[in-house]
Amino acid sequence: MVVMPQQRLIVLSRLFAKLGIIGFGGPQAHIAMVSDEAVDRRGWLTAAQFSDGLAVCEMLPGPASTQLGIYIGYVYGGWAGALVAGVSFIAPAFVIVVALAWVYFRFAQLPQLEALFFGLAPVMIAIILGFCWKLGRKSLKDAVGIAIALSAFLISSFTALSTLLMFVMFGLIGLLVYSRDAIALLTIPLLVQTPPTASEPLSQSSVWGTERIVSFWGPLLFFFLKVGAFIFGGGLVIIPLLEFEVVDRLHWLTRSEFIDGIAIGQLSPGPVVITAAFVGYKVAGVLGALISTIGIFTPSFVFILLAAPVLLRLRENQSVQAFLHGVRPAVLGAIAAAAVPLSETAFLQSSVPLSGLAIAIGLAALAAIIRFRVTTWKLILAGGLVGLVGYPLLAG
């Protein structure tokens, strides 16, 4: 039976919308579900073809599970299929994050919401540190990698160097150390250009953001295009890429809002980088959230659609691999550095008992991640529940 192109697009939209709604459990859960549907149930790819596609998606910047969906859509439905699959997978998470952002900023002063995020913040620190542990085991394979990670930690902690520019710098070092080839890198001038800074914290936008979108659509789009192009090593790489810019320099979010936004991104069934929608909502409402989401995911579509015809060659390219050898340890150092001020926000509470409870939540969550491999969404729910119960008792 011949399947018409339009029917293929309908099949892709239904499948990836379903995965976008039920896809709790992080990128590994997303990948497993996509494999079950595309390989085992439908036979769109062989297991070997799926593994090759996954390997390249994990090598490219961006959220690997989302890019894998885009790649599956390309294989089954061409360029239109890639667009339909990617948008269908992202859309449910976008709607959920925007809705939660509205609740967060609308009811931020409610004691129950304050208690909820009190419990979520330490869990987020544990998730970040657990990610560092796993990434370190993969990326720290020699003395050069360890030196890069430590250098990135110190640079991120004690200088104002752009995280994006730092990744490029260590990627070039990787080229010099691990590759005999030399490549020209033309992105540095792009990375140096940044949105205008704000002198004080930005106030909350209206729901739709019509009063701000004219002024902020360009900065939001350009900023998240850059971030989306440099998410090496997993979705949590968004943390150091965003924290310095949106908290310390641009003042779009406070540090407390930032860690809560990361938690909201984790609560959604989609990729963690959907946190961009939370940032965009604070800046310019629903329209700002839409612009930010388009910006951060556009590089993923471009990378897959440009790379799809030459995926295996790109995977085996010595220069690309050498560049990534330099970037991955730098990512580890940058995330670890970003975790330090976030930990202060999460653990240093208004009283010793509250601080003790926050630390206990964080340690328990970290042990659950490293020792028992508990999925993050379960930990987030547990942390929120502990916060709702424990915070009123100790704060009162």
N, C-alpha and C positions, 0 to 999 in steps of 0.2 A: 504493500500500500504506500503510495506516494503522499508525503505530508507537504501541504502547501506552505509557502513562507509565512503567510499570515497566521496559519494555525500554529506554526512553530513559535511565533512571538507570543501567542496566547498561552501556549503551554509553558513557556519560559516565565511569563509574567505571573501566572498562577503559582508555579513551583517556587519561585524565589520570593514572592510575597509571603507565601506560607512559611518558608524558612526564615524570613525576616521577622515574622511574628513569634515563632516558637523557638528561635535560635538563642535561648539562654545557655550560658555555660562557657562563653568565651570562644576565641578563634578555633581552638582544637575541636570543640563541639560543632562549630559551623562546618569545618572541613570534613568531619566524619559524616555529617548529614548530607553534604553535597556529594561525597563519594557514594553513599548509599543510594541516593536518587539517580545520579548521572551515570554511575558505573554498574552497580548491582541491579537496580530496578529497570533502568531504561536502556542501558548499553550504548550510550552516546560516545563513550570513550572506553578503551581498554584500561586495565589497572596500570599498565606501564605508561600509557599516554597521560593518565591522570597524575601519576607520580612525577613525570617530567614537567607537566604544567605547574604542579604545586611547588616543585623545587625552584622554578623560575620566579613564581609569585612571591615566594619567601625571600628570594634574593633581591627583588626590586623594592624600591621605597614604596611605602603605603601599607594599608592593612591587608595582610595576605589572604584572609578568608574572603574579603570583598573582591579582591582582584581575581581570586579563583572563580568566583561566581561570574565575573565579567568574562573571564577566559572561557568558561563552560558555555556561556551565552554566545560567544564568538564562534566556538566550534560548531554549535548546533544551529545557530541562526544568523551567522555573519555579523557585520558591524551593527545592524539594527538589533540583533539578538543580544549582543554585548551590552548595548545601551539599555534595553528592556530588562535584562537580568540584573544589572547593577542598580538601576533606579528602583526596581521592585524590591530588591533586598534592603536597600537603604531607607526607603520611604517609611516603613513601620517604625523604625528606631527614631527617625526624625520627628514623627508625630508624637511619639511617647516622650522624647526629651523636651520638645517645645511645651507639651502639656505640663510636664513636671517642672519646667522652668517657670511657667506661669504660676503654678501653685507655690513654688519656692519664693518667688519675689512678691507674690500677692499676700501670702500668709506667713512671711518670714518671722514676724514677731510673736507668733503663737508659741506658747511653752511646749506644746507637743512636738512641733516641728523642730524647735531648738533641741529638744531631748533626742529626737530621731537622728539628727545630724551629729550630735555629740557622739552617738554610738557608731555612726558610719565613718567618721574621720579616722579613728585609729585602725579600722579595718582597711581603709584605703592605704594607709602607711604600710601595713603588713603586706598588702598586695604589691605595692611598689618594691618593697624590700625582697619579697619572694621572687618577683620578676628579675631583680638584680642578681639574686642567687642563681637562678636558672640561666640567665644570660651570661653570667661570669663563667659558669662551667662550660659553656659552649665557646665563648670568644677568647678567654684567657688561656692560650695554648703555648705561649712562649714569653720570654722576658720583654720583648718589644710590646706585645699586647698589654702586659701588666704596666709597663711604663706609660703607654698611651692612656690607659684607664686612669692611672693616678694623676697624670698631667691634666687630663680632661676634668677630673674632679677638682683640682686646685684652680684651674682656669675658670671653671664655672662658679666656684665658691668665692674667689677673690678678685676677679676682673669683670669688666663690663663687655667683654668680647661676645659678639652675637653667637649663639649656639649653632646656628646654621653655618656661619663662617668657620667656626671651630671644627665642625664635621668635615667641611671641605678641606681644611688644613690637614687634619689627620688622615683623610683619604689620600691626599697627595703624599704624605709620609708613607702610607701603605704602599703606594705606587713605587716610591723610591726603594723601599725595603724588600717588597715581595715580588716586584715585576721588573723585567728587563726593558719593558717598553715604556714610552713616554706618551702621554696624551695631553691635549690642550683642554683646559677647563675654563669655559666661558661664562660660568654662572656667578662668579664672585661679584662683578659689578651689580648684578641683579640683587644679590643678597645684601649688599650694603645699603640699598635704598629701603627705607622703612617709613611706616606711617607717621604722621605728626604726633608728638608726645602731648600728654595732658599734664597740667600742673597740679591737679587734685583729682580724687576719685570721681569717676563718672557716675552720675545719677542714673536711676533706672529709667529705661525708655517706656513709652506707652506700649500697649499690647501689640499693635501693628507696626509701630516705629515710623509712621509716615513723616513725623516732624524731624527725624534724624537721617532717614535713609539716603537723602540726596547728598548729605555731607559725608556719610560713612560707608556707602556701598563700595566705593573705590578702595579705601584703606582695608576694609574687611576682606574683599575679594583678593586683593593683591597679597595681603598678609597670609591668608590661608592657602593660597596657591603655593607660596613658598614653603609653608609648613608641610603641606601635603606631598611636596616633592622630596622631602628629607626625613620621612618617617622610616628610618632604617631599624630593623630588628623587632618590630612589633608595635601595637597600638599605643602602649604606655610611653613610647618615645615622645608622644605629644606633650608629656608633662614638662620636661626641660625646655622644649621648643616654645611652649606657651608661657610658662611661669615668669620668666624674666621679662618677656615683652608685655603681656597683658596685665601683669600685676605690678612689677617694679618700674617699668618704663612708661607704658601707655596709661596705666592706672584705669584700665577698663573694668577690672574686677579687683576686689580686695582679696587677700590671701585666703580668708575664710570662705568667701564665695567661690574661689578657684577650687579648693579641695572638695567643696560640696558639689561643684559642677562635675568634677571627675567622678565622684560617687554616683551622681545621676546618670552620667554616661555609662557607668558599669551596670546600673539598674536596668538599662534598656537591653533588648535582645540583640542589638546590632553591634557593630565595631565600636571600640572605645573612642575612636577619633570623632564620633558623633558628638562628643563634648563641644566641638566647634559650634554646634547649634546653640548650646547653652550660652557660650560667650556672645554669639551674635544676637541672641535674644536680649541679653542685658544691654547691649550697645544700641540696638535698633529694632527691637521687637521681633515679630514673626518674619518680617521682611529681612531683617539683619540675620536671623537664624538661617533663612533660606540661602542668602548670599554666601554666608560662611560655609554652609554645607556644600554648596556648589564648588566653592573654592578649594576646600580640602580634599574633595573626591575627584575633581577633574584630572589631576595628575595620574591617578590610578587608571582611569579610562584611557588616557593618552599613552601611558606606558604599555598597557596590555595591547591596545590596538596597534601601536607601532611595533611592539616586540613580537606579537603573535606569529608573524611569518618567519621570524628568525630566533625563536625562543631557545632552542638548544645551542645554537652558536653563541648567543648572548651569555648563556649559562656557563659555557666553557671558555669564554674570553678571558685571557690571563690578566689583562689590565683591569677589567671590571672586578674580577675576584680580588686582585691586589688592593684596589681602592676600598672594597668592602672590608678587607682584613684590617685596614686602618680605621674605618669608621665604626665598626662594631664595638671595639673596646672603648672608643670615645663615647659612644652612646651609653655604655655602662657607667662610666665616670660622671657623665652629665646627669643621668637619672639619680645616681646616688647623691650628687650635690643638691639636686632639686628637692630630694627627700628631707634634707636637714631643716630648712625653714618650715616646710610643711609639717614636719614632726613637732616642731615647737608649737605651731598652731593647734595641732591635734592633742598634744599631751600636756601642755602647760595651761591648766585650767584655773579657775578663780579660787579654788580651794585645794588643799592637799588630798582630801578624800576623792574629789572629782578627778584630779590628776592621777591618783592611784588606780581608779577604775578605768580610766582611758588607757593607761599603760597596760593594765591586765587584759583589756580587750585586744589591744594590739599584739601582745605577746601570744595570747591564745590563738589569734587568727594566723599569726606567722607560723606557729607550730603546726596548725591545721593545714596550711599550704605546703610547707616543706616536708613535714613528716607523713601526713596522711593524704595529701593531694586533694583536699576538699575543693570543690569548684567555687569560684569567687562569688557567684550570685547567692549561694547558700550562706556564705560568710557575711555578705552584706545584709541579708535578711536577719541573720542572727545578731549582728552588731546593732542594727536598728532596733531590734526587740529589746536587747539589753539596755540600750540608751533610753528607750521609752519607759522601762521599768526602774532602772537604777538612777537616772539623772534626777527625777523629782525627789527621790528619797534623800540623796546626798546634797542636793542644791537647796532644799528647803530648810 
